[in-house]
Amino acid sequence: MSIQVQNISKSYKDNFAIAAVSFDVKEGEIFGLIGPDGAGKTTLFRILTTLLLANEGTATVAGFDVVADYKSIRRSIGYMPGKFSLYQDLTVAENLSFFATIFGTTLEENYDVIKEIYVQIEPFKDRRAGALSGGMKQKLALCCALIHKPKVLFLDEPTTGVDPVSRKEFWDMLKRLQQRGITILVSTPYMDEAALCDRIALIQKGAVLKIDTPENIISKYDKTIYDVRTKNTHQLIQDLKEYPSQYSVYAFGEYIHYCDKTDDFNSIELENYLKQRNHTEIEIRVSKTSIEDIFMDLTTLNQ
């Protein structure tokens, strides 16, 4: 295993940021921590990258203990924090040279690792990092995290605030890095990125709710979600919540996602109910269950 976490907890006064979290990350795997802001993802990253001490529990990264072997871990990992943290007044080339020097290497020595990424930012090598676009900052930060050929790469919400095209390019780059045998632990609040990981951990309020492949999590979900739409969306939400057998109701894009308590749900009965509530242009259809639906079920719907 590249990463092993056993009952890690971190609290601030009486509030737990992380509560007895346990999971393993296999060598060469892309493992995703999926959850909203405040779920505890960054705190966990800081513990695993030796920037923060846990109150309880143990963890190893690349075979090294996060407390006893912190120096070895820092030489073995690459870390890209959620907030752009490179030197804004240094140019692209100067930032890369600086981080390579810290790790006792050079850009030329490990150029093969970052080549596919660096060629995209090389035309801007003399531009100050602070003047780069969001997507270019992201690529530069990734190059700096890879310049010393790490065994494990930590990416804390790397695509937050980045345009959709750059997000896709970034994940394509991660897949190519995985082919080099680099283990990748990535956190994201975007549920659609869960499908791009080999395995995921759904995390909320410092607790891991479920760990499995995205496909298994969806296939094991035993409820049916329905897309419901009418002309009056606001009133539709209120009326669906008052439907006697409703289990869950929440907005999902242009539709409302509805789930029934019963196993013999009848869409015609729901349609007649909505007509009685003066709804028009009614559409009810079976939805394709997503990770976001399951996350909603595990968290807000069952509180």
QUIQUI-V702661 format. One record per residue. PHI is phi in radians with two decimals (* if undefined). OMEGA is omega as a letter, one per 30 degrees, with the letter a starting at -180 (* if undefined). D_FIRST is the distance of its C-alpha to the first C-alpha in whole Angstrom. Layout:
PHI:OMEGA:D_FIRST + PHI:OMEGA:D_FIRST
//
This chain:
*:l:0 + -1.39:a:4 + -2.39:l:6 + -2.29:a:7 + -2.15:a:10 + -2.21:l:13 + 0.91:l:16 + -1.29:l:17 + -2.31:l:21 + -2.48:a:23 + -2.20:l:27 + -2.12:a:30 + 1.05:a:33 + -1.78:a:33 + -1.85:l:30 + -1.54:l:27 + -1.45:l:25 + -2.36:a:22 + -2.23:l:22 + 0.89:a:19 + -1.48:l:17 + -2.41:l:13 + -2.97:l:10 + -2.13:l:7 + -2.12:a:6 + -1.31:l:5 + -1.10:l:5 + 1.37:a:9 + -1.70:l:10 + -1.72:a:13 + -1.97:a:12 + -1.89:l:15 + -1.70:a:17 + -1.92:l:20 + 3.13:a:23 + -1.33:l:27 + -1.03:l:28 + 1.51:a:27 + -1.34:a:24 + 1.94:a:22 + -1.12:a:20 + -1.16:l:21 + -1.03:l:21 + -1.12:l:18 + -1.06:a:17 + -1.17:l:19 + -1.20:a:17 + -1.25:l:14 + -1.71:l:16 + 1.18:l:18 + -1.62:a:21 + -2.58:l:22 + -1.68:l:21 + -1.36:l:20 + -1.33:a:23 + -2.54:l:21 + 1.63:a:17 + -2.32:l:14 + -2.72:l:11 + -2.22:l:9 + -2.28:a:8 + 0.96:l:8 + 1.49:a:8 + -1.89:l:11 + -1.27:a:13 + -1.18:l:14 + -1.76:a:18 + -1.24:a:18 + -2.04:a:16 + -1.06:a:17 + -1.16:l:19 + -1.17:l:16 + -1.12:a:14 + -1.10:l:18 + -1.43:a:18 + -1.79:a:14 + -2.10:l:14 + -2.04:a:17 + -2.32:l:19 + -2.05:a:21 + -1.20:a:23 + -1.10:l:25 + -1.63:l:28 + -1.02:a:29 + -2.14:l:29 + -1.37:a:30 + -1.40:a:34 + -1.11:a:36 + -1.50:l:39 + -1.57:l:37 + -1.29:l:37 + -0.98:a:34 + -1.11:a:35 + -1.19:l:35 + -1.09:a:32 + -1.10:l:30 + -1.11:a:32 + -1.10:a:31 + -1.24:l:27 + -1.14:l:27 + -1.09:l:29 + -0.98:a:27 + -1.63:l:24 + 1.22:l:27 + -2.34:l:27 + -2.39:l:29 + -1.07:a:29 + -1.17:a:31 + -1.10:a:28 + -1.99:a:25 + -1.04:a:27 + -1.09:a:26 + -1.28:a:22 + -1.85:a:25 + -0.92:a:28 + -1.11:l:27 + -1.51:a:27 + -1.13:a:30 + -1.05:l:32 + -1.39:a:33 + -1.91:a:34 + -0.99:l:35 + -1.06:a:39 + -1.93:a:38 + -1.09:l:37 + -1.71:l:40 + -1.57:l:40 + -1.16:a:39 + -1.03:a:36 + -1.16:a:37 + -1.70:a:40 + -1.37:l:37 + -1.26:a:36 + -1.03:a:33 + -1.16:l:32 + -1.25:l:32 + -1.06:l:31 + -1.07:a:28 + -1.17:l:28 + -1.14:l:29 + -1.08:l:26 + -1.16:l:23 + -1.04:a:25 + -1.15:l:25 + -1.32:a:21 + -1.83:a:20 + -1.06:a:23 + -1.89:l:21 + 0.96:a:18 + -1.23:l:15 + -1.43:a:12 + -2.25:a:11 + -2.04:l:14 + -1.85:a:15 + -2.19:a:18 + -1.66:a:20 + 0.84:a:23 + -1.20:a:23 + -1.87:l:26 + -1.14:l:28 + 1.40:a:32 + -1.78:a:31 + -1.15:a:33 + -0.99:a:32 + -1.15:l:33 + -1.16:l:31 + -1.08:l:28 + -1.11:l:28 + -1.05:a:28 + -1.13:a:25 + -1.19:l:23 + -1.09:l:24 + -1.14:l:23 + -1.11:l:19 + -1.10:l:19 + -1.24:l:20 + -1.17:l:18 + -1.05:l:15 + -1.13:l:17 + -1.48:l:17 + 1.59:l:13 + -1.41:l:12 + -1.40:a:10 + -2.18:l:12 + -1.94:a:13 + -2.19:l:16 + -1.94:l:19 + -2.77:l:22 + -1.56:a:25 + -1.52:a:26 + -1.13:a:25 + -1.21:l:26 + -1.37:l:23 + -1.03:a:21 + -1.16:a:22 + -1.54:a:20 + -1.68:l:17 + -1.25:l:14 + -2.44:a:14 + -2.38:l:15 + -2.11:l:16 + -1.41:a:20 + -2.24:l:21 + -2.67:l:24 + 0.90:l:26 + 1.36:a:23 + -2.17:l:21 + -1.46:a:19 + -1.57:a:21 + -2.86:l:19 + -2.28:l:16 + -3.13:l:16 + -1.25:l:17 + -0.97:a:20 + -1.11:a:22 + -1.20:l:21 + -1.06:a:22 + -1.25:a:25 + -1.16:a:26 + -1.51:l:26 + -1.30:a:28 + -1.77:l:31 + -1.91:l:34 + -1.85:l:36 + -1.74:l:36 + -2.05:l:40 + -1.49:l:41 + -2.22:l:44 + -2.55:l:46 + -2.42:a:50 + -1.24:a:52 + -1.90:a:52 + -1.16:a:48 + -1.06:a:49 + -1.21:l:51 + -1.05:l:49 + -1.05:a:46 + -1.12:a:48 + -1.23:l:50 + -1.14:l:47 + -1.17:l:46 + -1.64:l:49 + -1.18:a:49 + -0.93:a:49 + -1.82:a:46 + -1.21:l:43 + -1.80:l:40 + -2.67:l:38 + -2.54:l:40 + -2.78:a:39 + -1.24:l:39 + -2.60:a:37 + 1.12:a:39 + -1.46:a:42 + -1.95:l:42 + -1.84:l:41 + -1.56:a:39 + -2.14:l:40 + -2.30:a:39 + -1.77:l:41 + -1.28:a:41 + -1.57:l:42 + -1.53:a:41 + -1.95:a:45 + -0.99:a:45 + -2.09:a:48 + -1.16:l:48 + -1.14:l:52 + -1.09:l:52 + -1.16:l:50 + -1.09:l:52 + -1.12:l:55 + -1.06:a:54 + -1.20:l:53 + -1.12:l:57 + -1.12:l:58 + -1.60:l:57 + 1.22:l:58 + -1.46:l:55 + -2.24:a:56 + 0.92:a:54 + -1.38:l:51 + -2.32:l:48 + -2.32:a:46 + -2.62:l:43 + -1.22:a:40 + -1.66:l:37 + -1.51:a:34 + -1.10:a:31 + -2.09:l:29 + -1.03:a:26 + -1.11:l:28 + -1.04:a:30 + -1.20:l:27 + -1.08:l:27 + -1.05:l:30 + -1.13:a:31 + -1.29:a:28 + -1.97:a:29 + -1.08:a:33 + -1.34:a:34 + -1.97:l:33 + -1.40:*:34
//
